[in-house]
Amino acid sequence: MRYTESRTESMNGLGHGRGQIQDVRIGGNRDGKITAYEMRVIQESGAYPRFGAFLPFMTGRMLTGTYHIPNASMKSRSVVTNTVPTLAYRGAGRPEAAAAIERAVDMFAAEIGMDPAEVRRRNLVSQDQFPYTNGTGTVYDSGDYPGALEKLLVVSRYDELRAEQQTRRESGANVQLGLGLAVYVEITAMSGGAELGIVEVMSGADGAVHAQVITGTTPYGQGHRTTWAMLVSDRLGIPFENITVVHGDTDLVRSGEITGGSRSVQIGGTNVWRAAGVVVDKARQIAARLLEASVEDIVLEDGRFHVAGTPSVTRSWTDVIATAMAMGERLDGEGDFTQASGTFPSGAHLAVVEVDIETGKVNLREMFAVDDAGCIVNTLLAEGQVHGGLAQGIGQALYEEFIYDADGNPLTGNFADYGFPSAAEVPSFVTIHMESPSPMNDLGAKGIGESGTIGATPAVQNAVVDAVSYLGVRHIDMPCTAERVWQAVHSC
């Protein structure tokens, strides 16, 4: 039997994201210092509250974002409704926290007449405060929030954009410019954990040296095979193309945890890295016999073993493998790493929008993203994750909304009714990576799979409001559709 859902069945049954009603209060002085922040959340859980308490809990963990706010509190209620259940959607509670605090900071800046960038400068957690405990007790591992903001302002030509905005306002143009900032932090690999990682080196049928990696992580587009092979190649000096990664085969992989929560590199990757280190230690012992030297003096360099200070006399992996086989030993190793807690990627995003004040239509002109996910193993794969997250954040901010009638009947059951961005609505992104290594794992890595969504959503929303703020508009709920923008403008 085979069952294939229609698009309407999928949209009405799979689960939806976000679903929070947020009421926030922010307080501070006219010098731009934020002194208090309060949030009240009603979490719509749908008919089956599988994630009912988890999502607002994660929002609470990241309540004050990247800002040092001495007084903070949150209360939440999860409610059951006659709608599709709310599930974990890219970011799961953290985008909700970023959306609230970033809108509140912009509204605070408008109230005191200060540029939003300057307000953020005056309140960001500084680099020397790490590890930093936020207002709800969450401990951030590392980061450079002011550095990310300053880099963003330079690369985006922020001052020039503000000057262009002022020129448009003075000219009375129908299409106005809006700039939206967001400086975010999130948690990845929430409570830490472990993941299977085994590496074995052997001679292949072609006579070349090969390595096999067995991993408990199962990729579905994240690029684990490439990343794990890169880690092993770097540590063992074996060509990348000679490394095989095995996952999902229960005959070979005895255990595996979830591929989610942006956890794979920092936990699964670290165990692969450690497993390769065990192999190196075994190989150095054999190489020491072959080179008649102390194990402590053996160095692995460019895939060959030699005595430190004597690089002219070497032994190859082939020599070591042959000796191991003759001794009845296997050159394999298993990682033993368990991460104690989560890591905290961060970044700063800027959206530049053009808004037609007569029609409410929003055009996203430019998108800049500075992201810090610790030490990056593969820049191209990290870029792909950021780009996908940015596109989803743009969709949430401008287009996406699941609508029900008064009786709970869905009105957006297919892509003819449900708005989301195509390539035509998404500009080319300008992305920059910073690296604040995490002390939580050997690689210094943090997750990056959800970062784009967390920073982009409030940045785009802030930009739309900024474009029409001179008319008296203070806030527009997401999604900032043309109708909502038009209504906000014409209600002033």
C-alpha positions in Angstrom: 0.0 0.0 0.0 1.2 3.5 -0.8 -0.2 6.7 0.6 0.7 10.0 -1.0 -0.6 13.2 0.5 -2.0 16.0 -1.6 -0.6 19.4 -1.0 -3.8 20.4 0.8 -3.7 17.4 3.0 -0.1 18.1 3.9 -0.8 21.8 4.7 -3.8 20.9 6.9 -2.2 18.0 8.7 1.6 18.2 8.9 1.9 20.9 11.6 2.4 24.7 11.6 5.0 27.0 13.1 5.2 29.9 15.5 1.6 30.7 16.7 2.5 33.1 19.5 0.6 36.2 20.6 3.1 38.4 22.3 2.6 41.4 24.6 5.8 43.1 25.5 6.9 46.1 27.6 10.3 47.7 27.5 11.7 50.4 29.7 14.8 52.5 29.8 16.2 56.1 30.0 16.7 58.7 27.3 20.4 58.0 27.3 19.5 54.8 25.4 20.0 52.3 28.2 17.4 49.6 28.5 16.7 48.8 32.1 13.7 46.4 32.0 11.9 44.0 29.6 8.7 42.0 30.1 6.9 39.6 27.9 3.6 37.8 28.1 3.0 35.0 25.6 -0.1 33.0 24.6 1.1 30.0 22.6 -1.4 28.5 20.2 -0.8 24.7 20.4 -3.4 23.4 18.0 -5.6 20.4 18.8 -2.8 18.2 20.0 -0.2 20.2 22.1 2.8 18.1 21.4 5.1 21.1 21.6 2.8 23.2 23.7 5.2 24.1 26.6 8.5 23.6 24.7 8.1 26.5 22.3 7.5 29.3 24.8 10.1 27.7 27.1 12.7 28.2 24.4 11.4 31.7 23.8 12.0 32.4 27.5 15.5 31.0 27.5 16.4 33.6 24.8 14.2 36.4 26.2 16.6 39.3 26.4 18.6 38.3 23.2 22.0 39.9 22.8 21.3 42.7 25.3 22.3 43.3 28.9 19.0 44.1 30.5 19.1 44.0 34.4 15.4 43.3 34.9 13.5 40.8 32.8 10.5 38.6 33.2 8.2 36.4 31.1 4.9 34.6 31.6 3.4 32.2 29.1 0.3 30.1 28.6 -0.2 27.4 26.0 -3.7 27.0 24.8 -5.4 24.2 22.9 -7.4 25.3 19.8 -9.4 23.6 17.0 -6.5 24.1 14.5 -3.6 22.2 13.2 -0.9 21.5 15.9 2.0 23.9 16.2 5.3 22.1 15.9 9.0 22.9 15.9 9.7 25.0 12.8 13.2 26.3 11.9 14.3 28.0 15.1 11.5 26.6 17.4 11.0 29.3 20.0 14.2 31.3 19.3 12.9 33.3 16.3 9.9 34.3 18.4 12.2 35.7 21.1 14.2 37.6 18.6 11.2 39.0 16.9 9.8 40.4 20.1 13.0 41.9 21.6 14.1 43.4 18.2 10.8 45.1 17.6 10.8 46.3 21.2 14.3 47.8 20.8 13.3 49.6 17.6 10.1 51.0 19.3 12.2 52.1 22.2 14.6 53.9 19.9 11.8 55.7 18.1 10.3 56.8 21.5 13.5 58.4 22.6 14.5 59.7 19.2 17.7 57.7 18.8 19.0 55.7 15.9 18.3 52.0 16.3 21.9 51.2 15.7 23.1 53.5 18.5 20.5 52.0 21.0 21.9 48.6 20.2 25.5 49.7 20.6 24.7 51.0 24.1 23.0 47.8 25.3 24.8 44.8 23.7 26.6 42.3 25.9 30.3 43.0 25.5 32.9 40.4 24.6 34.5 40.5 28.0 31.3 39.5 29.7 31.4 35.9 28.5 30.3 33.4 29.7 27.3 35.6 30.2 24.1 34.8 32.1 21.0 36.4 30.7 17.9 37.7 32.5 16.3 34.2 32.6 19.4 32.3 33.6 20.6 31.0 30.3 24.4 31.0 30.0 25.9 32.1 26.7 29.2 30.5 25.9 31.0 33.1 23.6 30.4 35.8 21.0 31.2 39.3 19.8 27.9 41.0 19.4 29.3 44.6 19.1 31.8 43.4 16.5 29.0 41.8 14.4 27.0 45.0 14.5 29.9 47.2 13.5 30.9 44.9 10.7 27.3 44.9 9.4 27.0 48.7 9.5 30.2 49.1 7.5 29.5 46.5 4.8 25.9 47.7 4.3 27.0 51.4 4.0 24.5 52.1 6.8 25.1 55.9 7.0 24.7 56.2 3.2 21.4 54.3 3.3 20.1 56.7 6.1 21.1 59.6 3.9 19.2 58.1 0.9 16.2 57.5 3.2 16.2 61.2 4.3 16.4 62.4 0.7 13.4 60.3 -0.3 11.4 61.6 2.7 12.1 65.2 1.9 11.2 64.7 -1.8 7.8 63.2 -0.9 8.4 60.2 -3.1 5.7 57.5 -3.2 8.3 54.8 -2.7 10.1 55.1 0.6 13.2 53.4 1.9 13.2 51.4 5.2 16.2 49.9 7.1 15.7 47.1 9.6 18.3 45.9 12.1 18.4 42.7 14.2 21.2 41.5 16.4 20.3 38.0 17.5 21.6 35.1 19.6 20.2 31.6 19.7 20.9 28.3 21.3 21.9 25.2 19.4 22.3 21.6 20.6 20.0 22.7 23.4 21.1 20.4 26.2 24.2 18.9 24.7 24.4 15.2 24.3 26.4 12.5 22.4 26.5 11.0 18.9 28.2 7.9 17.5 31.4 8.4 15.6 33.7 5.6 14.4 36.7 5.9 12.0 38.7 3.0 10.6 41.7 3.1 8.2 42.4 0.3 5.8 43.9 -0.6 2.4 41.4 -0.6 -0.5 41.2 -3.0 -3.4 43.0 -0.4 -5.5 46.0 -0.5 -3.1 45.3 3.0 -1.9 44.7 4.0 1.7 41.0 4.5 2.6 39.1 5.5 5.6 35.5 4.7 6.6 33.5 6.9 8.9 30.4 5.5 10.7 28.2 8.2 12.1 25.0 8.2 14.1 23.8 11.4 12.4 21.6 11.0 9.3 21.7 13.9 6.8 18.8 15.0 4.7 20.6 17.8 2.8 22.9 19.3 5.5 26.1 17.9 4.0 27.3 15.6 6.8 29.1 13.3 4.3 31.2 16.1 3.0 31.9 17.7 6.4 32.9 14.4 8.2 35.2 13.5 5.3 36.8 16.9 5.5 37.4 16.5 9.2 38.9 13.0 8.8 41.0 14.0 5.8 42.4 17.0 7.8 43.3 14.9 10.8 44.7 11.8 9.0 46.1 13.3 5.9 44.2 10.8 3.7 42.7 12.2 0.4 39.2 13.4 0.8 38.0 11.2 -2.1 39.2 8.1 -0.3 36.9 8.6 2.7 33.5 6.9 2.9 30.8 8.0 5.3 28.2 5.5 6.4 25.0 6.5 8.1 21.5 5.1 8.6 22.6 1.4 8.1 21.5 -0.3 11.3 23.8 -3.3 10.5 26.8 -1.0 10.9 25.5 2.0 12.9 24.4 0.8 16.3 22.9 4.1 17.5 21.9 7.5 16.3 20.3 10.5 17.8 18.3 13.3 16.1 19.5 15.4 13.2 18.0 18.6 14.4 18.5 21.6 16.7 21.6 22.6 14.7 23.6 20.0 16.7 25.4 17.8 14.2 28.8 19.4 13.6 29.4 20.3 17.2 28.4 16.8 18.6 28.6 14.4 15.7 31.5 16.1 14.1 33.5 16.3 17.3 33.0 12.6 17.9 34.2 11.9 14.3 37.2 14.2 15.0 38.0 12.4 18.2 37.6 8.9 16.6 40.2 10.0 14.0 42.4 11.1 16.8 42.2 7.6 18.4 43.3 6.1 15.0 46.2 8.5 14.8 47.3 7.5 18.3 47.3 3.8 17.4 49.1 4.5 14.1 51.8 6.5 15.9 52.5 3.6 18.2 53.1 1.3 15.2 55.1 4.0 13.4 57.3 4.4 16.5 58.3 0.7 16.2 59.0 1.1 12.5 61.1 4.2 13.0 62.7 2.9 16.3 61.7 6.0 18.2 59.6 7.0 21.2 55.8 7.3 20.5 55.9 10.9 21.9 58.4 11.9 19.1 56.3 10.6 16.2 54.6 13.3 14.1 52.0 12.8 11.4 52.4 15.3 8.6 50.9 15.4 5.1 49.8 11.7 5.6 53.3 10.4 6.5 54.9 9.6 9.9 58.3 10.8 10.9 60.4 11.5 14.0 60.1 15.2 15.1 63.0 17.1 13.7 63.9 14.3 11.2 61.3 14.7 8.3 63.6 13.0 5.8 62.9 9.5 7.1 59.2 8.6 7.0 56.7 5.8 7.0 53.4 5.9 5.1 49.9 4.9 6.1 50.4 1.8 3.8 53.4 0.8 6.0 51.5 1.2 9.2 48.4 -0.6 7.9 50.5 -3.6 6.7 52.2 -3.8 10.1 48.9 -3.6 11.9 47.5 -6.4 9.8 50.5 -8.5 10.5 50.0 -7.9 14.2 46.3 -8.7 14.0 45.2 -5.2 14.9 42.7 -2.8 13.4 43.3 0.8 13.0 40.0 2.0 14.2 38.7 4.4 16.9 35.5 5.7 18.4 34.8 9.1 19.7 33.9 9.5 23.4 32.6 13.1 23.4 29.4 14.2 25.3 28.7 17.9 25.1 27.6 19.3 28.5 25.2 22.0 27.2 24.2 24.1 24.2 26.2 26.6 22.2 25.1 30.1 21.2 25.5 31.3 17.6 24.8 35.0 17.0 24.9 37.6 14.4 23.6 40.9 13.0 21.3 41.3 10.0 20.1 44.4 8.0 17.2 44.4 5.6 16.7 47.3 3.1 13.1 47.6 1.7 11.2 49.9 -0.5 7.6 50.5 0.3 5.0 52.1 -2.0 3.0 54.1 0.4 0.0 54.3 -2.0 -0.4 50.6 -2.4 1.5 49.1 0.6 3.6 46.9 -1.7 7.0 45.9 -0.1 10.1 45.2 -2.2 13.1 43.7 -0.4 16.0 45.5 -2.1 19.0 44.3 -0.1 19.8 41.8 2.7 23.0 41.8 4.7 23.9 39.1 7.2 26.8 38.8 9.5 26.7 35.4 11.3 28.9 33.9 14.0 28.6 30.1 14.3 32.0 29.5 15.9 34.6 27.7 13.9 33.3 26.8 10.4 34.3 23.5 8.9 32.9 24.0 5.4 32.1 27.6 4.4 30.1 26.7 1.3 27.7 24.5 3.3 27.4 27.1 6.0 26.5 29.7 3.3 23.8 27.4 2.0 22.3 27.1 5.5 22.3 30.9 6.0 20.8 31.5 2.5 18.0 29.0 3.2 17.3 30.5 6.6 17.2 34.1 5.3 14.7 33.1 2.6 12.4 31.5 5.2 12.7 34.5 7.5 11.8 36.8 4.6 8.7 34.6 3.9 7.5 34.8 7.5 8.0 38.5 7.7 6.3 39.4 4.4 4.1 36.6 3.1 3.3 33.5 5.1 0.2 33.1 7.2 -2.2 30.2 7.7 -5.8 31.6 7.9 -8.9 30.0 9.4 -12.5 31.1 9.4 -14.5 31.6 12.6 -15.3 27.9 12.8 -11.7 26.8 12.4 -12.0 25.8 8.7 -8.7 26.4 6.9 -8.8 29.0 4.1 -5.2 28.6 2.9 -5.1 25.0 1.8 -2.7 25.3 -1.2 -0.1 27.5 -2.8 -2.7 29.5 -4.6 -3.9 30.9 -1.2 -0.7 30.7 0.9 1.9 33.3 0.2 5.6 32.6 0.2 8.6 34.1 -1.6 9.9 32.8 -4.9 13.4 33.6 -6.3 12.0 36.7 -7.8 11.2 38.2 -4.3 14.5 37.3 -2.8 17.5 39.5 -3.5 21.1 38.4 -3.7 22.4 38.1 -0.1 25.6 39.7 1.2 26.8 37.3 3.9 29.9 37.4 6.2 31.1 34.9 8.7 32.7 35.7 12.0 34.2 33.1 14.3 33.9 33.2 18.1 35.0 29.6 19.0 32.8 27.8 21.4 34.6 26.3 24.5 32.0 23.5 24.6 33.6 21.2 22.0 36.9 20.4 20.4 36.0 22.0 17.1 35.0 25.3 18.6 31.8 24.8 16.5 28.3 26.1 17.0 25.2 25.4 14.9 24.2 27.4 11.9 21.1 25.7 10.5 18.6 28.1 12.0 20.4 31.3 12.3 19.2 32.9 9.1 15.6 32.6 10.1 16.2 34.0 13.5 17.9 37.2 12.3 16.1 37.9 9.1 12.5 37.9 10.3 12.7 40.9 12.7 15.2 42.7 10.4 12.6 42.7 7.5 9.7 43.6 9.8 11.7 46.4 11.3 12.6 47.7 7.8 9.0 47.8 6.7 7.9 49.7 9.8 10.9 52.0 9.5 9.9 52.9 5.9 6.6 54.3 7.0 7.4 55.4 10.5 7.7 59.1 9.5 4.0 59.0 8.7 3.2 58.0 12.3 3.2 54.2 12.0 4.6 52.5 15.1 4.1 48.8 14.4 2.8 46.4 11.8 2.2 42.7 12.7 3.7 40.0 10.6 3.3 39.1 7.8 3.7 42.7 6.5 1.5 42.2 3.5 0.6 45.0 1.2 -2.9 45.2 2.7 -1.6 45.5 6.3 1.0 48.1 5.3 -1.7 50.1 3.4 -4.1 49.9 6.4 -1.3 51.0 8.8 -0.5 54.0 6.6 -4.1 55.1 6.1 -5.0 54.7 9.7 -2.5 57.4 10.8 
